Amino acid sequence: MNDQTARIEITLKAEAKPKLVHLLRLWTFVLRSAKTMSLLFLGLMTLLSLLRPVAALLWGKYIDLAAAYLPGGQIIPLLALVALYYAISFLTQLLVRYTEGGEDIERLDLVQANRFQEMVNSRVLRKLSKIDPEYWEVPKINDVADRTFQFITDDWDGLSRGIMVKGYRVLAKAVSVIAIAASLYIFDPWLCLIVLIAPIPSLYTLLFSERLRFKFVKENSKLLRRA
């Protein structure tokens, strides 16, 4: 058999430029691999993002009623608002501990990471098994495979927290921002526009930092192989 590794390596040097569509494809690939776990986590984070503005709205309503309260007036609406506010606050704190980090036994992202290792690893291994053995003689193929499995199994900044949880957070915050902007539109359309534009610099900074981090990880994998 003729050695085709030189031709293969030349082909592999033509890397696709980082694009948002690649991140979306990865996100949907993982979502399809572990639908129940991913949708549960996303649903809880979206609920958390909605509960916070609702709690603020209830507290503002309570302040208005308390300021207008007269001796001998109806106190039941005030008590109902207070009870509802603290019930929502309790649920919010509970969701925070599960979705944003509490004790290890409470962290839903660890459960998700273990589930991803089980489901995503199996899909990746099935795809890698279809690669022609001659390709594995190319160092770059080994680098990519090594980075892939390290990324999947990294509990702190890997596939679970680095891609999926951040994606959930972006979607949940988007829902929250839209809800807040819609409520502010009643008072002033300009406030609505400001709220919608405000997150854009943060999203750009996050995109730039992730591209830079990927560059360092890619270069580090080459150094580790040579070492």
C-alpha positions, -999 to 999 in steps of 0.1 A, spaced: 0 0 0 13 34 -9 19 59 19 -7 85 16 0 103 49 19 132 32 -11 140 10 -35 136 39 -15 160 61 -14 186 34 -52 184 31 -55 187 69 -34 219 70 -63 238 54 -82 245 86 -117 261 85 -118 295 101 -136 297 135 -172 307 129 -203 309 150 -220 283 128 -194 257 139 -202 264 176 -239 261 168 -233 227 151 -214 215 181 -241 227 205 -268 209 185 -247 178 182 -243 176 220 -280 185 225 -290 156 203 -266 133 221 -282 140 256 -315 156 250 -332 151 284 -302 163 304 -296 193 282 -332 204 280 -337 200 318 -306 222 325 -317 248 299 -353 249 313 -341 254 348 -317 283 338 -345 299 317 -369 297 347 -343 312 369 -338 341 346 -375 348 345 -380 345 383 -356 373 391 -374 401 373 -407 387 385 -395 389 421 -383 425 415 -417 434 401 -435 418 430 -413 437 455 -420 470 437 -457 463 438 -455 456 475 -436 489 482 -463 508 463 -491 491 483 -473 495 516 -468 532 509 -505 537 501 -517 516 530 -540 533 555 -548 520 590 -579 498 588 -573 490 552 -570 456 535 -538 439 547 -544 406 529 -530 418 495 -498 429 513 -494 396 530 -501 377 498 -474 397 479 -449 391 507 -456 354 508 -454 351 470 -421 372 470 -404 350 495 -417 318 478 -401 330 445 -369 340 464 -367 305 480 -371 288 446 -346 312 430 -320 304 456 -326 267 452 -322 269 414 -290 290 419 -274 263 440 -282 236 414 -274 256 382 -247 281 393 -227 261 417 -232 250 453 -219 219 470 -206 192 446 -236 170 455 -259 199 444 -242 208 411 -263 198 381 -234 206 358 -214 176 372 -243 153 365 -244 167 330 -207 163 325 -209 126 335 -238 121 312 -219 138 283 -189 115 289 -212 86 285 -233 97 255 -210 121 236 -179 99 240 -197 70 225 -208 90 194 -173 104 189 -158 70 192 -182 56 166 -172 84 142 -134 80 149 -137 42 143 -148 50 107 -115 69 100 -90 51 77 -61 37 99 -37 55 76 -50 88 89 -38 79 124 -2 82 112 -8 119 108 2 138 140 -25 164 136 -52 137 137 -39 125 170 -38 161 183 -74 167 173 -86 134 189 -66 141 221 -81 177 224 -116 163 217 -115 138 246 -98 162 270 -125 188 262 -153 163 267 -140 151 301 -129 184 315 -153 191 344 -144 227 349 -140 243 314 -148 216 290 -178 206 269 -203 207 298 -194 241 314 -174 257 286 -199 252 258 -233 239 270 -237 258 303 -224 290 287 -249 284 259 -277 279 284 -267 310 302 -267 331 270 -302 318 260 -316 323 295 -302 358 298 -316 366 263 -350 356 275 -346 377 307 -333 407 287 -362 405 263 -387 402 292 -372 433 309 -370 452 277 -407 445 269 -417 457 304 -396 489 300 -411 496 265 -443 506 283 -425 534 301 -400 545 274 -390 529 241 -354 543 245 -349 523 277 -361 492 259 -335 498 232 -307 505 257 -314 472 275 -313 453 242 -280 468 231 -262 467 265 -252 429 263 -235 432 229 -201 443 241 -201 414 266 -209 389 239 -181 402 217 -156 400 246 -167 365 253 -163 355 216 -128 370 214 -116 354 247 -128 320 236 -111 322 202 -78 332 220 -82 303 245 -87 278 216 -55 290 200 -35 284 232 -51 249 237 -43 240 201 -6 251 204 -3 233 238 -15 200 224 13 201 198 39 208 225 26 180 247 28 155 218 64 165 211 74 163 248 
